[in-house]
Amino acid sequence: MIRIDAVWLAVNPLDMRLGTEAALARVVNVFGAAHPHHAYLFANRRANRLKVLVHDGIGVWLAARRLNAGRFVWPAEGGGTQGLSHAQFDALVLGLPWQRIGEAGIIRVI
């Protein structure tokens, strides 16, 4: 598997038609740079599709996920970025409320 040391979420939506090069350009624009072993997450406006761009130190990987029912739990638009723990990332890609999961998988807010 690809080593991922940090996961970053972009709040504003991404056009899911974008390919690898355009998504990489968006990462550089939003986050300032694409760091090795970092993953960058984007959702579409309806938050039912997700794209993840990972820089593995040599090249970039672009993966997509679509929920057939429901939506990903996504912060409200307004710009900005947010760091996620691995537990939060795991919850997010399943469509679960990842904001409630702490660093050790502990639920802090009910």
N, C-alpha and C positions, 0 to 999 in steps of 0.2 A: 504494500500500500504506500501511498504518498505520505510523507511526513508533513504534518501540519502543526506548527507551533502556535499560531494565533489565527483567530477567526474574526473577521470584520464585516459588519452589516452596513450597507448604504440605505439610508431611509427613503430617498426619492426613487421612484420607479424607473425601470430600465425597459427599453423596447426589446422584447424577446426575439425579434428578428435579427438582432445584431449577432455577428459571428465573433470569433476569437479576437481578431485584431481590434475591432471596434469596442468590444468589451474590455480589452486591455487598455485601450485609450481612455475609456470611462473610469477604470480603476485609477490610472495615473491622474486624471482630472479631479476625481473626488477625494482620493486618499493621498495624493502627492507623489506616490511611487508604488510599484509592485514589489514588495519585499519577498525574498526567497522563503519558502515554507510558510507562507501566509495564504489564507483563503479569504476571498472577497465575495460576499453574497449580495444579490440583487433580486428584487421581485418585480413583477409587472404591476400595473395600476390596480387590477382587481385582486392581486395577491393570491392568485391560484396557480401561478407559475413562479419557479425559482431558478436562478442561474448562479452557479458557483465557479469562480475563476481561481485557480490555484497556480502559484508560481513554485515549481519544484526545485529551483536552483539552476536548472538547465533550460527549461522551456515552460510553457503554460498549458494547463488543462482547463477545459471548459465543460461543465456538466450541467444538465438541466433536469428539473423535476416538476411534474404537474400533478396537482391533486384533482381527482375526478369528482370529488364532492367536498365542499367546504373551502376554506381559505387558510393560508398561512397566517399566523398571528404576527402582524407587522406594525411597527410604530407609525404614528400619523406622519404624513408628509410635512416638510418644513425644512428640509436640508439636514445635513449633519451625518455623522457616522456613529457607530457604536461597536464596542468590542464584545465578543461573546466567549463564554467558557465552552469547553468541549461538551459538557452536559447540556448547556443551553442550546448549542448547535444541534445535538442529537434530538432534543425535544422539538426544535423549530422545524426540522425537515420532516418530522412526523405530523406536523400541524398542531402540536400541543402548545399550551401557554408557557413559552420558554422564559418569560420575564419573572415567573414565580420560582424558578429554580436557581438556587445559590451555587457557589463554587463546588460544594461537595454533594450536589444533588439534593440539598435540603430545601424543602418548601418553606419560604419565609412569610409569604402573604397569602391570606385566604380571602 
